[in-house]
Amino acid sequence: MSEARISIRRVRKGFERARPDPKKLGFGRYFSDHYVVCEWTRTRGWHDARLLPLGPLPLEPSAAVLHYGQETFEGLKAYRNSRDQLFLFRWQKNAARLRASAERLVMASVDESLFGRMVKAAVLADRDWVPKDPGCSLYIRPNLISSDPFLGVHAGEEYTFYVMTGPVGAYFPEGVNPVRIKVEEEDVRAVRGGLGAAKTAANYAHSLRAQARAAKEGFTQVLWLDALERRWVEEVGTMNMAFVVKDELVTPPLGGTILPGVTRDSVLELARSWGMKVTERPIAIDEVIEGAETGALQEAFGMGTAAVIAPVGKISYKGREVTINRFETGPVARRLYDTITKIQLGDLEDPFGWVERIDQLDLEQICKG
């Protein structure tokens, strides 16, 4: 299927979606004119790929995804620089993670070629939707679901894979300024052997209660601890977590309960290339709190596609709130944010081969395979 044609049906003139004000984009509120979709069955594999005007997804009420949650997805972005060039950032890592998540959920696999062609077709079809304003980008959401119309707890016989896009601004209203986070002491995110390392809808659904409680108290995000001892730092909201402790970059290790983030991997590779000491090790919440109080903890920040780098200025735990780096964005977080975003825009040399320029690609050729 990966070499088969993607048929094209454009939105009719006059029926295009209204373009939002780029200064009021927010995140996840607006969507582009088209999406790309294809189906999988056991007898045919992936087939009938097509680019269509964005609209309701045909789905039986009995589709397994609606009853048993067999769904995995990805999130990546397309970037436009001041020279009107378009770039994708490390999309192959997203393709690999989607395959790993699909394997965990016993779903049909999407190979890298098909993933890449559908992502590029979706972006090129709506290239005018890629914002050029600073801090803005085109968010890309590939989604794999079980569309099998059968009520029974088993792996599906039919799957749908689709890619939709939409322009976005900053993920947090604070931008690249510090946020307040609350350590979650009641709910847990994942246990070893569960779904923590897969990007599934279930991981996000069960986080909503803790997030809602924290938001009511004025916090931007929740910091998750391990499920067994409630002692070890895992993730913050939708991002991996990192700390600068006595000039050393420390992040919790991947061990089955933490999502292997693309931004996390990029941060570690960048920091090592700068000569920083980088350590992947368990870090206790007590160490974080004590380090903030003594000054040993110099910086804390989240790492993820949506926000890139999100500095943490205050952490609340067991009724105590500590301040990190005087509630200011630290030099490491700032340098990481500036470097990654400039690489993403093609405005800085890319020694890692992370970005692919796509504005010179032809949509028709991509779709022909």
ZAMARGU-4260 file (C-alpha; in steps of 0.2 Angstrom, whole numbers, plus 5000, padded with zeros to 4 digits):
<rodrens>
0) 5000/5000/5000 | 5014/5012/5004 | 5018/5014/4985 | 4999/5015/4980 | 4991/5031/4975
5) 4982/5043/4987 | 4967/5049/4977 | 4964/5068/4979 | 4947/5077/4981 | 4949/5095/4986
10) 4936/5105/4995 | 4925/5115/4984 | 4928/5133/4981 | 4918/5144/4993 | 4917/5130/5006
15) 4934/5132/5013 | 4935/5135/5032 | 4937/5152/5039 | 4955/5157/5043 | 4957/5161/5062
20) 4967/5176/5068 | 4985/5170/5070 | 4986/5180/5086 | 4972/5170/5094 | 4976/5153/5088
25) 4978/5144/5105 | 4981/5126/5103 | 4969/5113/5095 | 4955/5124/5092 | 4956/5126/5073
30) 4958/5113/5059 | 4963/5114/5040 | 4953/5111/5025 | 4958/5093/5022 | 4963/5076/5029
35) 4971/5060/5023 | 4963/5043/5027 | 4965/5025/5023 | 4958/5008/5029 | 4966/4991/5034
40) 4958/4974/5033 | 4966/4957/5036 | 4963/4952/5018 | 4968/4968/5009 | 4981/4977/5021
45) 4981/4996/5019 | 4970/5002/5005 | 4960/5016/4997 | 4971/5030/5003 | 4963/5047/4999
50) 4964/5065/5003 | 4947/5073/5007 | 4939/5089/5013 | 4939/5088/5032 | 4922/5081/5038
55) 4914/5068/5049 | 4923/5052/5050 | 4912/5037/5044 | 4911/5025/5059 | 4899/5012/5064
60) 4892/5015/5082 | 4898/4997/5086 | 4916/5002/5081 | 4928/4994/5093 | 4937/5010/5097
65) 4921/5018/5104 | 4919/5003/5116 | 4936/4996/5120 | 4948/5011/5117 | 4959/5003/5104
70) 4967/5019/5098 | 4984/5026/5097 | 4990/5043/5089 | 5005/5055/5087 | 5008/5073/5087
75) 5021/5083/5076 | 5022/5099/5068 | 5026/5108/5051 | 5035/5124/5052 | 5036/5139/5040
80) 5051/5151/5041 | 5053/5169/5036 | 5059/5163/5019 | 5043/5154/5016 | 5051/5137/5018
85) 5042/5122/5026 | 5050/5109/5037 | 5045/5093/5046 | 5055/5089/5062 | 5060/5071/5065
90) 5044/5063/5058 | 5052/5046/5057 | 5053/5046/5076 | 5034/5048/5077 | 5032/5035/5064
95) 5042/5023/5074 | 5033/5027/5090 | 5016/5024/5082 | 5022/5007/5076 | 5028/5003/5094
100) 5011/5009/5102 | 5001/4999/5089 | 5011/4984/5093 | 5007/4986/5111 | 4988/4988/5107
105) 4989/4973/5095 | 4984/4985/5080 | 4989/4985/5062 | 5006/4993/5059 | 5008/5008/5048
110) 5025/5008/5040 | 5037/5023/5039 | 5034/5026/5020 | 5015/5026/5022 | 5016/5037/5037
115) 5027/5049/5029 | 5017/5051/5013 | 5001/5054/5022 | 5009/5067/5033 | 5017/5076/5019
120) 5001/5075/5008 | 4991/5082/5023 | 5003/5097/5025 | 5005/5101/5007 | 4987/5100/5003
125) 4985/5114/5016 | 5001/5123/5015 | 4993/5140/5016 | 4987/5135/5033 | 5005/5134/5040
130) 5007/5150/5050 | 5021/5161/5048 | 5019/5171/5064 | 5033/5168/5077 | 5029/5154/5089
135) 5016/5147/5078 | 5016/5131/5068 | 5004/5118/5059 | 5000/5104/5071 | 4999/5087/5063
140) 4988/5073/5071 | 4990/5055/5064 | 4977/5044/5072 | 4975/5025/5071 | 4959/5017/5077
145) 4950/5001/5077 | 4935/5003/5066 | 4929/4985/5067 | 4910/4985/5070 | 4910/4971/5082
150) 4906/4971/5101 | 4919/4959/5108 | 4935/4961/5118 | 4948/4956/5105 | 4960/4964/5093
155) 4951/4972/5078 | 4950/4965/5061 | 4948/4983/5053 | 4958/4999/5056 | 4957/5017/5050
160) 4972/5028/5049 | 4970/5046/5046 | 4980/5062/5047 | 4973/5079/5051 | 4981/5096/5053
165) 4977/5113/5061 | 4987/5129/5065 | 4992/5132/5083 | 5000/5145/5094 | 5008/5143/5111
170) 5002/5127/5120 | 5002/5137/5137 | 4996/5154/5139 | 5012/5158/5148 | 5022/5154/5133
175) 5041/5151/5137 | 5038/5158/5154 | 5038/5147/5170 | 5022/5138/5176 | 5016/5132/5192
180) 5013/5113/5194 | 5006/5102/5207 | 5012/5085/5212 | 4998/5072/5211 | 4996/5062/5227
185) 4981/5052/5224 | 4979/5047/5205 | 4993/5038/5196 | 4997/5038/5177 | 5005/5021/5173
190) 5013/5005/5180 | 5026/4995/5172 | 5018/4982/5161 | 5004/4995/5157 | 5002/5008/5143
195) 5013/5021/5150 | 5026/5020/5136 | 5012/5020/5122 | 5004/5035/5116 | 4986/5030/5118
200) 4969/5039/5122 | 4968/5029/5138 | 4983/5038/5145 | 4976/5055/5143 | 4958/5051/5148
205) 4962/5045/5165 | 4973/5060/5168 | 4959/5072/5167 | 4953/5071/5185 | 4969/5076/5192
210) 4972/5090/5179 | 4955/5097/5183 | 4958/5097/5202 | 4975/5106/5199 | 4967/5119/5187
215) 4954/5123/5200 | 4969/5128/5212 | 4978/5138/5199 | 4991/5126/5193 | 4995/5124/5175
220) 5000/5106/5175 | 5001/5090/5186 | 5017/5081/5190 | 5015/5062/5191 | 5024/5051/5203
225) 5027/5032/5201 | 5012/5021/5205 | 5020/5010/5217 | 5030/5020/5229 | 5023/5037/5225
230) 5041/5043/5227 | 5049/5044/5210 | 5046/5058/5197 | 5039/5052/5180 | 5030/5065/5169
235) 5022/5082/5169 | 5005/5083/5161 | 5008/5079/5142 | 5027/5081/5143 | 5043/5072/5149
240) 5052/5081/5164 | 5070/5087/5166 | 5080/5095/5180 | 5096/5104/5180 | 5105/5099/5197
245) 5122/5106/5200 | 5125/5109/5181 | 5120/5092/5177 | 5104/5088/5166 | 5094/5074/5174
250) 5079/5066/5168 | 5069/5050/5173 | 5074/5035/5163 | 5063/5026/5151 | 5056/5010/5159
255) 5039/5006/5152 | 5030/5019/5162 | 5036/5035/5153 | 5032/5040/5135 | 5048/5040/5124
260) 5046/5058/5119 | 5054/5065/5103 | 5058/5082/5111 | 5065/5072/5126 | 5077/5063/5114
265) 5082/5079/5105 | 5085/5088/5122 | 5097/5074/5128 | 5106/5074/5111 | 5108/5093/5111
270) 5114/5094/5129 | 5127/5080/5126 | 5133/5089/5110 | 5136/5105/5121 | 5147/5095/5133
275) 5134/5095/5147 | 5133/5080/5159 | 5117/5071/5155 | 5110/5058/5167 | 5095/5047/5165
280) 5091/5041/5182 | 5077/5040/5195 | 5074/5056/5204 | 5064/5057/5220 | 5051/5071/5223
285) 5060/5074/5240 | 5076/5077/5231 | 5067/5090/5219 | 5059/5099/5234 | 5075/5099/5244
290) 5085/5104/5229 | 5074/5119/5226 | 5075/5125/5244 | 5094/5123/5245 | 5098/5130/5227
295) 5105/5113/5221 | 5091/5112/5209 | 5094/5126/5196 | 5081/5123/5184 | 5066/5112/5180
300) 5056/5110/5164 | 5044/5100/5153 | 5049/5093/5136 | 5036/5090/5122 | 5031/5093/5104
305) 5016/5105/5109 | 5026/5117/5121 | 5044/5112/5116 | 5051/5118/5132 | 5040/5123/5147
310) 5050/5130/5162 | 5043/5126/5179 | 5044/5140/5192 | 5035/5133/5206 | 5031/5115/5212
315) 5018/5111/5226 | 5019/5095/5236 | 5010/5090/5252 | 5005/5108/5255 | 5022/5115/5252
320) 5026/5126/5237 | 5044/5129/5232 | 5051/5141/5219 | 5064/5136/5206 | 5077/5149/5199
325) 5067/5164/5206 | 5052/5159/5195 | 5062/5164/5180 | 5066/5154/5164 | 5084/5147/5166
330) 5098/5148/5154 | 5098/5129/5149 | 5079/5129/5146 | 5080/5145/5136 | 5095/5139/5126
335) 5086/5122/5122 | 5070/5131/5117 | 5079/5143/5105 | 5091/5130/5098 | 5077/5117/5094
340) 5065/5130/5087 | 5078/5138/5076 | 5083/5121/5069 | 5064/5117/5066 | 5063/5133/5056
345) 5079/5130/5046 | 5086/5145/5054 | 5101/5136/5062 | 5112/5123/5056 | 5105/5105/5058
350) 5120/5094/5062 | 5109/5080/5067 | 5098/5078/5051 | 5082/5081/5061 | 5073/5092/5048
355) 5066/5089/5031 | 5062/5103/5020 | 5045/5099/5010 | 5040/5115/5002 | 5048/5110/4986
360) 5039/5093/4985 | 5024/5091/4973 | 5008/5085/4981 | 5003/5076/4965 | 5020/5066/4965
365) 5018/5062/4984 | 5001/5055/4981 | 5006/5045/4966 | 5018/5035/4976
</rodrens>
